């Protein structure tokens, strides 16, 4: 009985062809999605330096907050 089931299952899998080619679309979609997300993340690089007058004003306003403090470390 088990041998018959295995033979039927083996016969069915032979007619499907290469399964990897059928599922190759999923890694391609994932790669495209990750590349798109990486481009979005890279587009936010160096945003603070695009407006130096704003960053300078913030640094002057919060100068005491930006100074390192002694924590005993």
Predicted model as a PDB file, atoms N, CA, C, CB and O in Angstrom, pLDDT in the B-factor column:
MODEL        1                                                                  
ATOM      1  N   UNK A   1       0.819  -1.190   0.000  1.00 83.00           N  
ATOM      2  CA  UNK A   1       0.000   0.000   0.000  1.00 83.00           C  
ATOM      3  C   UNK A   1       0.865   1.257   0.000  1.00 83.00           C  
ATOM      4  CB  UNK A   1      -0.933  -0.003   1.200  1.00 83.00           C  
ATOM      5  O   UNK A   1       0.626   2.171  -0.789  1.00 83.00           O  
ATOM      6  N   UNK A   2       1.875   1.312   0.884  1.00 83.00           N  
ATOM      7  CA  UNK A   2       2.750   2.474   0.943  1.00 83.00           C  
ATOM      8  C   UNK A   2       3.561   2.579  -0.337  1.00 83.00           C  
ATOM      9  CB  UNK A   2       3.679   2.398   2.164  1.00 83.00           C  
ATOM     10  O   UNK A   2       3.783   3.675  -0.852  1.00 83.00           O  
ATOM     11  N   UNK A   3       4.002   1.440  -0.848  1.00 86.00           N  
ATOM     12  CA  UNK A   3       4.765   1.464  -2.095  1.00 86.00           C  
ATOM     13  C   UNK A   3       3.923   2.006  -3.244  1.00 86.00           C  
ATOM     14  CB  UNK A   3       5.277   0.062  -2.435  1.00 86.00           C  
ATOM     15  O   UNK A   3       4.436   2.718  -4.107  1.00 86.00           O  
ATOM     16  N   UNK A   4       2.664   1.682  -3.259  1.00 87.00           N  
ATOM     17  CA  UNK A   4       1.766   2.184  -4.296  1.00 87.00           C  
ATOM     18  C   UNK A   4       1.598   3.689  -4.166  1.00 87.00           C  
ATOM     19  CB  UNK A   4       0.399   1.485  -4.215  1.00 87.00           C  
ATOM     20  O   UNK A   4       1.608   4.398  -5.173  1.00 87.00           O  
ATOM     21  N   UNK A   5       1.444   4.189  -2.951  1.00 83.00           N  
ATOM     22  CA  UNK A   5       1.320   5.630  -2.735  1.00 83.00           C  
ATOM     23  C   UNK A   5       2.587   6.375  -3.141  1.00 83.00           C  
ATOM     24  CB  UNK A   5       1.000   5.915  -1.275  1.00 83.00           C  
ATOM     25  O   UNK A   5       2.526   7.452  -3.734  1.00 83.00           O  
ATOM     26  N   UNK A   6       3.740   5.784  -2.811  1.00 82.00           N  
ATOM     27  CA  UNK A   6       5.009   6.396  -3.207  1.00 82.00           C  
ATOM     28  C   UNK A   6       5.166   6.413  -4.719  1.00 82.00           C  
ATOM     29  CB  UNK A   6       6.180   5.653  -2.570  1.00 82.00           C  
ATOM     30  O   UNK A   6       5.669   7.388  -5.277  1.00 82.00           O  
ATOM     31  N   UNK A   7       4.750   5.361  -5.379  1.00 83.00           N  
ATOM     32  CA  UNK A   7       4.845   5.308  -6.828  1.00 83.00           C  
ATOM     33  C   UNK A   7       3.940   6.342  -7.477  1.00 83.00           C  
ATOM     34  CB  UNK A   7       4.495   3.918  -7.329  1.00 83.00           C  
ATOM     35  O   UNK A   7       4.330   6.988  -8.449  1.00 83.00           O  
ATOM     36  N   UNK A   8       2.743   6.501  -6.949  1.00 81.00           N  
ATOM     37  CA  UNK A   8       1.812   7.509  -7.476  1.00 81.00           C  
ATOM     38  C   UNK A   8       2.358   8.918  -7.222  1.00 81.00           C  
ATOM     39  CB  UNK A   8       0.406   7.349  -6.828  1.00 81.00           C  
ATOM     40  O   UNK A   8       2.282   9.777  -8.101  1.00 81.00           O  
ATOM     41  N   UNK A   9       2.901   9.157  -6.037  1.00 77.00           N  
ATOM     42  CA  UNK A   9       3.459  10.468  -5.715  1.00 77.00           C  
ATOM     43  C   UNK A   9       4.656  10.778  -6.598  1.00 77.00           C  
ATOM     44  CB  UNK A   9       3.861  10.534  -4.240  1.00 77.00           C  
ATOM     45  O   UNK A   9       4.808  11.911  -7.053  1.00 77.00           O  
ATOM     46  N   UNK A  10       5.505   9.794  -6.846  1.00 74.00           N  
ATOM     47  CA  UNK A  10       6.669  10.004  -7.709  1.00 74.00           C  
ATOM     48  C   UNK A  10       6.238  10.280  -9.137  1.00 74.00           C  
ATOM     49  CB  UNK A  10       7.599   8.790  -7.667  1.00 74.00           C  
ATOM     50  O   UNK A  10       6.851  11.099  -9.823  1.00 74.00           O  
ATOM     51  N   UNK A  11       5.215   9.623  -9.583  1.00 74.00           N  
ATOM     52  CA  UNK A  11       4.724   9.835 -10.936  1.00 74.00           C  
ATOM     53  C   UNK A  11       4.138  11.239 -11.098  1.00 74.00           C  
ATOM     54  CB  UNK A  11       3.675   8.780 -11.289  1.00 74.00           C  
ATOM     55  O   UNK A  11       4.303  11.861 -12.147  1.00 74.00           O  
ATOM     56  N   UNK A  12       3.462  11.734 -10.077  1.00 68.00           N  
ATOM     57  CA  UNK A  12       2.882  13.073 -10.139  1.00 68.00           C  
ATOM     58  C   UNK A  12       3.949  14.151 -10.133  1.00 68.00           C  
ATOM     59  CB  UNK A  12       1.932  13.286  -8.981  1.00 68.00           C  
ATOM     60  O   UNK A  12       3.797  15.172 -10.804  1.00 68.00           O  
ATOM     61  N   UNK A  13       5.025  13.946  -9.389  1.00 61.00           N  
ATOM     62  CA  UNK A  13       6.065  14.973  -9.315  1.00 61.00           C  
ATOM     63  C   UNK A  13       6.866  15.056 -10.597  1.00 61.00           C  
ATOM     64  CB  UNK A  13       6.993  14.700  -8.151  1.00 61.00           C  
ATOM     65  O   UNK A  13       7.425  16.113 -10.892  1.00 61.00           O  
ATOM     66  N   UNK A  14       6.942  14.010 -11.353  1.00 60.00           N  
ATOM     67  CA  UNK A  14       7.702  14.052 -12.602  1.00 60.00           C  
ATOM     68  C   UNK A  14       7.040  14.951 -13.635  1.00 60.00           C  
ATOM     69  CB  UNK A  14       7.862  12.650 -13.167  1.00 60.00           C  
ATOM     70  O   UNK A  14       7.731  15.517 -14.481  1.00 60.00           O  
ATOM     71  N   UNK A  15       5.741  15.094 -13.590  1.00 58.00           N  
ATOM     72  CA  UNK A  15       5.053  15.886 -14.600  1.00 58.00           C  
ATOM     73  C   UNK A  15       5.106  17.385 -14.325  1.00 58.00           C  
ATOM     74  CB  UNK A  15       3.624  15.447 -14.698  1.00 58.00           C  
ATOM     75  O   UNK A  15       4.736  18.181 -15.187  1.00 58.00           O  
ATOM     76  N   UNK A  16       5.565  17.785 -13.123  1.00 58.00           N  
ATOM     77  CA  UNK A  16       5.582  19.205 -12.786  1.00 58.00           C  
ATOM     78  C   UNK A  16       6.798  19.939 -13.330  1.00 58.00           C  
ATOM     79  CB  UNK A  16       5.528  19.370 -11.301  1.00 58.00           C  
ATOM     80  O   UNK A  16       6.777  21.168 -13.394  1.00 58.00           O  
ATOM     81  N   UNK A  17       7.815  19.267 -13.710  1.00 64.00           N  
ATOM     82  CA  UNK A  17       9.016  19.938 -14.199  1.00 64.00           C  
ATOM     83  C   UNK A  17       9.870  20.428 -13.054  1.00 64.00           C  
ATOM     84  CB  UNK A  17       8.649  21.098 -15.106  1.00 64.00           C  
ATOM     85  O   UNK A  17       9.884  19.840 -11.972  1.00 64.00           O  
ATOM     86  N   UNK A  18      10.584  21.516 -13.304  1.00 70.00           N  
ATOM     87  CA  UNK A  18      11.501  22.058 -12.316  1.00 70.00           C  
ATOM     88  C   UNK A  18      10.742  22.979 -11.369  1.00 70.00           C  
ATOM     89  CB  UNK A  18      12.663  22.810 -12.999  1.00 70.00           C  
ATOM     90  O   UNK A  18      10.264  24.038 -11.775  1.00 70.00           O  
ATOM     91  N   UNK A  19      10.632  22.574 -10.110  1.00 70.00           N  
ATOM     92  CA  UNK A  19       9.878  23.339  -9.129  1.00 70.00           C  
ATOM     93  C   UNK A  19      10.587  24.646  -8.813  1.00 70.00           C  
ATOM     94  CB  UNK A  19       9.673  22.523  -7.852  1.00 70.00           C  
ATOM     95  O   UNK A  19       9.934  25.654  -8.544  1.00 70.00           O  
ATOM     96  N   UNK A  20      11.915  24.644  -8.842  1.00 73.00           N  
ATOM     97  CA  UNK A  20      12.663  25.866  -8.545  1.00 73.00           C  
ATOM     98  C   UNK A  20      12.345  26.966  -9.546  1.00 73.00           C  
ATOM     99  CB  UNK A  20      14.164  25.585  -8.540  1.00 73.00           C  
ATOM    100  O   UNK A  20      12.253  28.134  -9.169  1.00 73.00           O  
ATOM    101  N   UNK A  21      12.178  26.618 -10.793  1.00 73.00           N  
ATOM    102  CA  UNK A  21      11.837  27.634 -11.780  1.00 73.00           C  
ATOM    103  C   UNK A  21      10.447  28.204 -11.546  1.00 73.00           C  
ATOM    104  CB  UNK A  21      11.929  27.056 -13.178  1.00 73.00           C  
ATOM    105  O   UNK A  21      10.190  29.369 -11.849  1.00 73.00           O  
ATOM    106  N   UNK A  22       9.552  27.385 -11.009  1.00 75.00           N  
ATOM    107  CA  UNK A  22       8.207  27.866 -10.718  1.00 75.00           C  
ATOM    108  C   UNK A  22       8.192  28.813  -9.523  1.00 75.00           C  
ATOM    109  CB  UNK A  22       7.278  26.693 -10.461  1.00 75.00           C  
ATOM    110  O   UNK A  22       7.369  29.727  -9.467  1.00 75.00           O  
ATOM    111  N   UNK A  23       9.091  28.602  -8.573  1.00 84.00           N  
ATOM    112  CA  UNK A  23       9.107  29.428  -7.368  1.00 84.00           C  
ATOM    113  C   UNK A  23      10.205  30.485  -7.394  1.00 84.00           C  
ATOM    114  CB  UNK A  23       9.277  28.553  -6.152  1.00 84.00           C  
ATOM    115  O   UNK A  23      10.422  31.154  -6.383  1.00 84.00           O  
ATOM    116  N   UNK A  24      10.896  30.657  -8.498  1.00 85.00           N  
ATOM    117  CA  UNK A  24      11.985  31.637  -8.578  1.00 85.00           C  
ATOM    118  C   UNK A  24      11.461  33.067  -8.508  1.00 85.00           C  
ATOM    119  CB  UNK A  24      12.781  31.441  -9.868  1.00 85.00           C  
ATOM    120  O   UNK A  24      12.229  33.991  -8.242  1.00 85.00           O  
ATOM    121  N   UNK A  25      10.189  33.258  -8.739  1.00 89.00           N  
ATOM    122  CA  UNK A  25       9.622  34.598  -8.717  1.00 89.00           C  
ATOM    123  C   UNK A  25       9.654  35.180  -7.305  1.00 89.00           C  
ATOM    124  CB  UNK A  25       8.189  34.576  -9.249  1.00 89.00           C  
ATOM    125  O   UNK A  25       9.864  36.383  -7.150  1.00 89.00           O  
ATOM    126  N   UNK A  26       9.455  34.366  -6.282  1.00 91.00           N  
ATOM    127  CA  UNK A  26       9.373  34.864  -4.914  1.00 91.00           C  
ATOM    128  C   UNK A  26      10.688  35.485  -4.430  1.00 91.00           C  
ATOM    129  CB  UNK A  26       8.971  33.740  -3.987  1.00 91.00           C  
ATOM    130  O   UNK A  26      10.647  36.570  -3.849  1.00 91.00           O  
ATOM    131  N   UNK A  27      11.855  34.854  -4.638  1.00 92.00           N  
ATOM    132  CA  UNK A  27      13.093  35.528  -4.218  1.00 92.00           C  
ATOM    133  C   UNK A  27      13.372  36.790  -5.026  1.00 92.00           C  
ATOM    134  CB  UNK A  27      14.272  34.578  -4.343  1.00 92.00           C  
ATOM    135  O   UNK A  27      13.969  37.737  -4.514  1.00 92.00           O  
ATOM    136  N   UNK A  28      12.947  36.807  -6.275  1.00 94.00           N  
ATOM    137  CA  UNK A  28      13.147  38.006  -7.091  1.00 94.00           C  
ATOM    138  C   UNK A  28      12.298  39.152  -6.550  1.00 94.00           C  
ATOM    139  CB  UNK A  28      12.796  37.726  -8.572  1.00 94.00           C  
ATOM    140  O   UNK A  28      12.770  40.285  -6.454  1.00 94.00           O  
ATOM    141  N   UNK A  29      11.049  38.859  -6.199  1.00 95.00           N  
ATOM    142  CA  UNK A  29      10.183  39.885  -5.623  1.00 95.00           C  
ATOM    143  C   UNK A  29      10.755  40.383  -4.298  1.00 95.00           C  
ATOM    144  CB  UNK A  29       8.757  39.339  -5.418  1.00 95.00           C  
ATOM    145  O   UNK A  29      10.746  41.584  -4.029  1.00 95.00           O  
ATOM    146  N   UNK A  30      11.250  39.470  -3.475  1.00 96.00           N  
ATOM    147  CA  UNK A  30      11.836  39.864  -2.188  1.00 96.00           C  
ATOM    148  C   UNK A  30      13.064  40.736  -2.395  1.00 96.00           C  
ATOM    149  CB  UNK A  30      12.206  38.626  -1.361  1.00 96.00           C  
ATOM    150  O   UNK A  30      13.239  41.729  -1.689  1.00 96.00           O  
ATOM    151  N   UNK A  31      13.920  40.381  -3.353  1.00 97.00           N  
ATOM    152  CA  UNK A  31      15.125  41.175  -3.619  1.00 97.00           C  
ATOM    153  C   UNK A  31      14.753  42.576  -4.100  1.00 97.00           C  
ATOM    154  CB  UNK A  31      16.016  40.474  -4.667  1.00 97.00           C  
ATOM    155  O   UNK A  31      15.357  43.559  -3.670  1.00 97.00           O  
ATOM    156  N   UNK A  32      13.776  42.670  -4.977  1.00 98.00           N  
ATOM    157  CA  UNK A  32      13.342  43.979  -5.468  1.00 98.00           C  
ATOM    158  C   UNK A  32      12.771  44.814  -4.324  1.00 98.00           C  
ATOM    159  CB  UNK A  32      12.294  43.819  -6.589  1.00 98.00           C  
ATOM    160  O   UNK A  32      13.027  46.015  -4.245  1.00 98.00           O  
ATOM    161  N   UNK A  33      12.008  44.190  -3.449  1.00 98.00           N  
ATOM    162  CA  UNK A  33      11.433  44.917  -2.313  1.00 98.00           C  
ATOM    163  C   UNK A  33      12.529  45.421  -1.377  1.00 98.00           C  
ATOM    164  CB  UNK A  33      10.449  44.018  -1.541  1.00 98.00           C  
ATOM    165  O   UNK A  33      12.479  46.568  -0.933  1.00 98.00           O  
ATOM    166  N   UNK A  34      13.521  44.578  -1.070  1.00 98.00           N  
ATOM    167  CA  UNK A  34      14.607  45.004  -0.192  1.00 98.00           C  
ATOM    168  C   UNK A  34      15.457  46.091  -0.831  1.00 98.00           C  
ATOM    169  CB  UNK A  34      15.479  43.820   0.175  1.00 98.00           C  
ATOM    170  O   UNK A  34      15.912  46.999  -0.136  1.00 98.00           O  
ATOM    171  N   UNK A  35      15.679  46.019  -2.127  1.00 98.00           N  
ATOM    172  CA  UNK A  35      16.434  47.073  -2.815  1.00 98.00           C  
ATOM    173  C   UNK A  35      15.662  48.383  -2.767  1.00 98.00           C  
ATOM    174  CB  UNK A  35      16.725  46.676  -4.281  1.00 98.00           C  
ATOM    175  O   UNK A  35      16.254  49.440  -2.546  1.00 98.00           O  
ATOM    176  N   UNK A  36      14.354  48.330  -2.970  1.00 98.00           N  
ATOM    177  CA  UNK A  36      13.537  49.544  -2.899  1.00 98.00           C  
ATOM    178  C   UNK A  36      13.584  50.140  -1.494  1.00 98.00           C  
ATOM    179  CB  UNK A  36      12.077  49.240  -3.301  1.00 98.00           C  
ATOM    180  O   UNK A  36      13.705  51.356  -1.343  1.00 98.00           O  
ATOM    181  N   UNK A  37      13.490  49.301  -0.470  1.00 97.00           N  
ATOM    182  CA  UNK A  37      13.564  49.799   0.903  1.00 97.00           C  
ATOM    183  C   UNK A  37      14.941  50.375   1.221  1.00 97.00           C  
ATOM    184  CB  UNK A  37      13.231  48.683   1.885  1.00 97.00           C  
ATOM    185  O   UNK A  37      15.047  51.361   1.950  1.00 97.00           O  
ATOM    186  N   UNK A  38      15.984  49.770   0.683  1.00 96.00           N  
ATOM    187  CA  UNK A  38      17.338  50.303   0.891  1.00 96.00           C  
ATOM    188  C   UNK A  38      17.493  51.672   0.238  1.00 96.00           C  
ATOM    189  CB  UNK A  38      18.391  49.330   0.331  1.00 96.00           C  
ATOM    190  O   UNK A  38      18.129  52.562   0.803  1.00 96.00           O  
ATOM    191  N   UNK A  39      16.922  51.842  -0.935  1.00 96.00           N  
ATOM    192  CA  UNK A  39      16.991  53.145  -1.601  1.00 96.00           C  
ATOM    193  C   UNK A  39      16.228  54.207  -0.811  1.00 96.00           C  
ATOM    194  CB  UNK A  39      16.431  53.046  -3.028  1.00 96.00           C  
ATOM    195  O   UNK A  39      16.664  55.355  -0.733  1.00 96.00           O  
ATOM    196  N   UNK A  40      15.103  53.833  -0.233  1.00 94.00           N  
ATOM    197  CA  UNK A  40      14.359  54.779   0.605  1.00 94.00           C  
ATOM    198  C   UNK A  40      15.183  55.149   1.832  1.00 94.00           C  
ATOM    199  CB  UNK A  40      12.994  54.183   1.032  1.00 94.00           C  
ATOM    200  O   UNK A  40      15.249  56.320   2.207  1.00 94.00           O  
ATOM    201  N   UNK A  41      15.808  54.166   2.455  1.00 93.00           N  
ATOM    202  CA  UNK A  41      16.623  54.442   3.640  1.00 93.00           C  
ATOM    203  C   UNK A  41      17.830  55.304   3.281  1.00 93.00           C  
ATOM    204  CB  UNK A  41      17.086  53.127   4.292  1.00 93.00           C  
ATOM    205  O   UNK A  41      18.184  56.211   4.035  1.00 93.00           O  
ATOM    206  N   UNK A  42      18.456  55.039   2.160  1.00 93.00           N  
ATOM    207  CA  UNK A  42      19.617  55.833   1.748  1.00 93.00           C  
ATOM    208  C   UNK A  42      19.239  57.254   1.366  1.00 93.00           C  
ATOM    209  CB  UNK A  42      20.317  55.167   0.585  1.00 93.00           C  
ATOM    210  O   UNK A  42      20.074  58.155   1.448  1.00 93.00           O  
ATOM    211  N   UNK A  43      18.003  57.470   0.952  1.00 91.00           N  
ATOM    212  CA  UNK A  43      17.593  58.818   0.581  1.00 91.00           C  
ATOM    213  C   UNK A  43      17.512  59.741   1.793  1.00 91.00           C  
ATOM    214  CB  UNK A  43      16.254  58.778  -0.129  1.00 91.00           C  
ATOM    215  O   UNK A  43      17.495  60.962   1.633  1.00 91.00           O  
ATOM    216  N   UNK A  44      17.460  59.182   3.003  1.00 88.00           N  
ATOM    217  CA  UNK A  44      17.404  59.994   4.208  1.00 88.00           C  
ATOM    218  C   UNK A  44      18.784  60.259   4.808  1.00 88.00           C  
ATOM    219  CB  UNK A  44      16.529  59.323   5.230  1.00 88.00           C  
ATOM    220  O   UNK A  44      18.882  60.861   5.877  1.00 88.00           O  
ATOM    221  N   UNK A  45      19.826  59.830   4.154  1.00 86.00           N  
ATOM    222  CA  UNK A  45      21.171  60.094   4.658  1.00 86.00           C  
ATOM    223  C   UNK A  45      21.499  61.570   4.520  1.00 86.00           C  
ATOM    224  CB  UNK A  45      22.213  59.242   3.912  1.00 86.00           C  
ATOM    225  O   UNK A  45      21.104  62.205   3.542  1.00 86.00           O  
ATOM    226  N   UNK A  46      22.201  62.110   5.468  1.00 77.00           N  
ATOM    227  CA  UNK A  46      22.726  63.467   5.430  1.00 77.00           C  
ATOM    228  C   UNK A  46      21.621  64.520   5.368  1.00 77.00           C  
ATOM    229  CB  UNK A  46      23.647  63.625   4.246  1.00 77.00           C  
ATOM    230  O   UNK A  46      21.845  65.606   4.833  1.00 77.00           O  
ATOM    231  N   UNK A  47      20.451  64.228   5.894  1.00 76.00           N  
ATOM    232  CA  UNK A  47      19.340  65.184   5.841  1.00 76.00           C  
ATOM    233  C   UNK A  47      19.626  66.397   6.715  1.00 76.00           C  
ATOM    234  CB  UNK A  47      18.030  64.513   6.283  1.00 76.00           C  
ATOM    235  O   UNK A  47      19.273  67.519   6.351  1.00 76.00           O  
ATOM    236  N   UNK A  48      20.256  66.187   7.855  1.00 67.00           N  
ATOM    237  CA  UNK A  48      20.529  67.300   8.756  1.00 67.00           C  
ATOM    238  C   UNK A  48      21.473  68.319   8.125  1.00 67.00           C  
ATOM    239  CB  UNK A  48      21.119  66.786  10.060  1.00 67.00           C  
ATOM    240  O   UNK A  48      21.375  69.511   8.417  1.00 67.00           O  
ATOM    241  N   UNK A  49      22.365  67.878   7.281  1.00 73.00           N  
ATOM    242  CA  UNK A  49      23.326  68.798   6.669  1.00 73.00           C  
ATOM    243  C   UNK A  49      22.746  69.557   5.481  1.00 73.00           C  
ATOM    244  CB  UNK A  49      24.552  68.039   6.228  1.00 73.00           C  
ATOM    245  O   UNK A  49      23.419  70.420   4.918  1.00 73.00           O  
ATOM    246  N   UNK A  50      21.526  69.255   5.093  1.00 73.00           N  
ATOM    247  CA  UNK A  50      20.909  69.993   3.997  1.00 73.00           C  
ATOM    248  C   UNK A  50      20.456  71.373   4.449  1.00 73.00           C  
ATOM    249  CB  UNK A  50      19.727  69.215   3.431  1.00 73.00           C  
ATOM    250  O   UNK A  50      20.295  72.278   3.630  1.00 73.00           O  
ATOM    251  N   UNK A  51      20.250  71.534   5.751  1.00 74.00           N  
ATOM    252  CA  UNK A  51      19.803  72.804   6.306  1.00 74.00           C  
ATOM    253  C   UNK A  51      20.747  73.208   7.436  1.00 74.00           C  
ATOM    254  CB  UNK A  51      18.333  72.707   6.814  1.00 74.00           C  
ATOM    255  O   UNK A  51      20.396  73.077   8.609  1.00 74.00           O  
ATOM    256  N   UNK A  52      21.945  73.699   7.096  1.00 76.00           N  
ATOM    257  CA  UNK A  52      22.929  73.977   8.152  1.00 76.00           C  
ATOM    258  C   UNK A  52      22.487  75.075   9.117  1.00 76.00           C  
ATOM    259  CB  UNK A  52      24.247  74.366   7.529  1.00 76.00           C  
ATOM    260  O   UNK A  52      22.886  75.054  10.281  1.00 76.00           O  
ATOM    261  N   UNK A  53      21.672  76.039   8.665  1.00 79.00           N  
ATOM    262  CA  UNK A  53      21.234  77.085   9.582  1.00 79.00           C  
ATOM    263  C   UNK A  53      20.317  76.519  10.670  1.00 79.00           C  
ATOM    264  CB  UNK A  53      20.515  78.197   8.811  1.00 79.00           C  
ATOM    265  O   UNK A  53      20.346  77.000  11.802  1.00 79.00           O  
ATOM    266  N   UNK A  54      19.515  75.519  10.353  1.00 79.00           N  
ATOM    267  CA  UNK A  54      18.653  74.910  11.347  1.00 79.00           C  
ATOM    268  C   UNK A  54      19.455  74.074  12.335  1.00 79.00           C  
ATOM    269  CB  UNK A  54      17.597  74.056  10.674  1.00 79.00           C  
ATOM    270  O   UNK A  54      19.192  74.112  13.537  1.00 79.00           O  
ATOM    271  N   UNK A  55      20.426  73.323  11.838  1.00 75.00           N  
ATOM    272  CA  UNK A  55      21.213  72.500  12.747  1.00 75.00           C  
ATOM    273  C   UNK A  55      22.104  73.356  13.639  1.00 75.00           C  
ATOM    274  CB  UNK A  55      22.059  71.508  11.961  1.00 75.00           C  
ATOM    275  O   UNK A  55      22.346  72.998  14.792  1.00 75.00           O  
ATOM    276  N   UNK A  56      22.592  74.476  13.126  1.00 80.00           N  
ATOM    277  CA  UNK A  56      23.402  75.366  13.954  1.00 80.00           C  
ATOM    278  C   UNK A  56      22.549  76.014  15.042  1.00 80.00           C  
ATOM    279  CB  UNK A  56      24.070  76.447  13.088  1.00 80.00           C  
ATOM    280  O   UNK A  56      22.993  76.155  16.182  1.00 80.00           O  
ATOM    281  N   UNK A  57      21.324  76.407  14.688  1.00 83.00           N  
ATOM    282  CA  UNK A  57      20.438  77.001  15.690  1.00 83.00           C  
ATOM    283  C   UNK A  57      20.072  75.979  16.755  1.00 83.00           C  
ATOM    284  CB  UNK A  57      19.167  77.556  15.029  1.00 83.00           C  
ATOM    285  O   UNK A  57      20.000  76.323  17.935  1.00 83.00           O  
ATOM    286  N   UNK A  58      19.843  74.748  16.371  1.00 81.00           N  
ATOM    287  CA  UNK A  58      19.523  73.701  17.343  1.00 81.00           C  
ATOM    288  C   UNK A  58      20.716  73.438  18.254  1.00 81.00           C  
ATOM    289  CB  UNK A  58      19.104  72.404  16.625  1.00 81.00           C  
ATOM    290  O   UNK A  58      20.552  73.259  19.461  1.00 81.00           O  
ATOM    291  N   UNK A  59      21.910  73.413  17.678  1.00 79.00           N  
ATOM    292  CA  UNK A  59      23.107  73.158  18.479  1.00 79.00           C  
ATOM    293  C   UNK A  59      23.334  74.264  19.494  1.00 79.00           C  
ATOM    294  CB  UNK A  59      24.333  73.017  17.581  1.00 79.00           C  
ATOM    295  O   UNK A  59      23.737  73.993  20.625  1.00 79.00           O  
ATOM    296  N   UNK A  60      23.077  75.519  19.102  1.00 83.00           N  
ATOM    297  CA  UNK A  60      23.244  76.616  20.051  1.00 83.00           C  
ATOM    298  C   UNK A  60      22.187  76.551  21.155  1.00 83.00           C  
ATOM    299  CB  UNK A  60      23.169  77.968  19.323  1.00 83.00           C  
ATOM    300  O   UNK A  60      22.489  76.803  22.321  1.00 83.00           O  
ATOM    301  N   UNK A  61      20.970  76.220  20.794  1.00 84.00           N  
ATOM    302  CA  UNK A  61      19.876  76.187  21.762  1.00 84.00           C  
ATOM    303  C   UNK A  61      20.048  75.053  22.772  1.00 84.00           C  
ATOM    304  CB  UNK A  61      18.542  76.039  21.039  1.00 84.00           C  
ATOM    305  O   UNK A  61      19.708  75.209  23.945  1.00 84.00           O  
ATOM    306  N   UNK A  62      20.570  73.920  22.324  1.00 79.00           N  
ATOM    307  CA  UNK A  62      20.686  72.740  23.175  1.00 79.00           C  
ATOM    308  C   UNK A  62      22.144  72.383  23.460  1.00 79.00           C  
ATOM    309  CB  UNK A  62      19.983  71.558  22.526  1.00 79.00           C  
ATOM    310  O   UNK A  62      22.471  71.205  23.605  1.00 79.00           O  
ATOM    311  N   UNK A  63      23.010  73.369  23.542  1.00 77.00           N  
ATOM    312  CA  UNK A  63      24.438  73.105  23.744  1.00 77.00           C  
ATOM    313  C   UNK A  63      24.694  72.399  25.071  1.00 77.00           C  
ATOM    314  CB  UNK A  63      25.230  74.411  23.691  1.00 77.00           C  
ATOM    315  O   UNK A  63      25.530  71.497  25.138  1.00 77.00           O  
ATOM    316  N   UNK A  64      23.991  72.795  26.117  1.00 75.00           N  
ATOM    317  CA  UNK A  64      24.233  72.164  27.422  1.00 75.00           C  
ATOM    318  C   UNK A  64      23.734  70.719  27.443  1.00 75.00           C  
ATOM    319  CB  UNK A  64      23.551  72.969  28.539  1.00 75.00           C  
ATOM    320  O   UNK A  64      24.275  69.891  28.176  1.00 75.00           O  
ATOM    321  N   UNK A  65      22.701  70.408  26.642  1.00 72.00           N  
ATOM    322  CA  UNK A  65      22.204  69.037  26.581  1.00 72.00           C  
ATOM    323  C   UNK A  65      23.144  68.139  25.801  1.00 72.00           C  
ATOM    324  CB  UNK A  65      20.823  69.004  25.957  1.00 72.00           C  
ATOM    325  O   UNK A  65      23.160  66.926  26.012  1.00 72.00           O  
ATOM    326  N   UNK A  66      23.921  68.713  24.908  1.00 63.00           N  
ATOM    327  CA  UNK A  66      24.792  67.914  24.049  1.00 63.00           C  
ATOM    328  C   UNK A  66      26.149  67.646  24.675  1.00 63.00           C  
ATOM    329  CB  UNK A  66      24.978  68.602  22.727  1.00 63.00           C  
ATOM    330  O   UNK A  66      26.910  66.827  24.159  1.00 63.00           O  
ATOM    331  N   UNK A  67      26.472  68.319  25.780  1.00 66.00           N  
ATOM    332  CA  UNK A  67      27.751  68.125  26.437  1.00 66.00           C  
ATOM    333  C   UNK A  67      27.762  66.787  27.155  1.00 66.00           C  
ATOM    334  CB  UNK A  67      28.041  69.270  27.419  1.00 66.00           C  
ATOM    335  O   UNK A  67      26.786  66.439  27.820  1.00 66.00           O  
ATOM    336  N   UNK A  68      28.847  66.027  27.035  1.00 65.00           N  
ATOM    337  CA  UNK A  68      28.921  64.740  27.749  1.00 65.00           C  
ATOM    338  C   UNK A  68      29.000  64.985  29.257  1.00 65.00           C  
ATOM    339  CB  UNK A  68      30.155  63.909  27.270  1.00 65.00           C  
ATOM    340  O   UNK A  68      29.646  65.932  29.706  1.00 65.00           O  
ATOM    341  N   UNK A  69      28.357  64.149  30.011  1.00 62.00           N  
ATOM    342  CA  UNK A  69      28.370  64.262  31.460  1.00 62.00           C  
ATOM    343  C   UNK A  69      29.122  63.083  32.051  1.00 62.00           C  
ATOM    344  CB  UNK A  69      26.936  64.335  32.023  1.00 62.00           C  
ATOM    345  O   UNK A  69      29.257  62.033  31.423  1.00 62.00           O  
ATOM    346  N   UNK A  70      29.600  63.272  33.253  1.00 65.00           N  
ATOM    347  CA  UNK A  70      30.328  62.216  33.961  1.00 65.00           C  
ATOM    348  C   UNK A  70      29.319  61.266  34.615  1.00 65.00           C  
ATOM    349  CB  UNK A  70      31.298  62.823  35.035  1.00 65.00           C  
ATOM    350  O   UNK A  70      28.529  61.686  35.461  1.00 65.00           O  
ATOM    351  N   UNK A  71      29.343  60.011  34.232  1.00 64.00           N  
ATOM    352  CA  UNK A  71      28.450  59.029  34.829  1.00 64.00           C  
ATOM    353  C   UNK A  71      29.191  58.034  35.694  1.00 64.00           C  
ATOM    354  CB  UNK A  71      27.691  58.301  33.757  1.00 64.00           C  
ATOM    355  O   UNK A  71      28.583  57.147  36.294  1.00 64.00           O  
ATOM    356  N   UNK A  72      30.495  58.179  35.759  1.00 56.00           N  
ATOM    357  CA  UNK A  72      31.274  57.219  36.520  1.00 56.00           C  
ATOM    358  C   UNK A  72      31.608  55.960  35.724  1.00 56.00           C  
ATOM    359  CB  UNK A  72      30.534  56.845  37.768  1.00 56.00           C  
ATOM    360  O   UNK A  72      32.029  54.955  36.297  1.00 56.00           O  
ATOM    361  N   UNK A  73      31.424  56.010  34.431  1.00 55.00           N  
ATOM    362  CA  UNK A  73      31.764  54.844  33.594  1.00 55.00           C  
ATOM    363  C   UNK A  73      33.190  54.912  33.154  1.00 55.00           C  
ATOM    364  CB  UNK A  73      30.854  54.754  32.374  1.00 55.00           C  
ATOM    365  O   UNK A  73      33.659  54.023  32.444  1.00 55.00           O  
TER     366      UNK A  73                                                      
ENDMDL                                                                          
END                                                                             
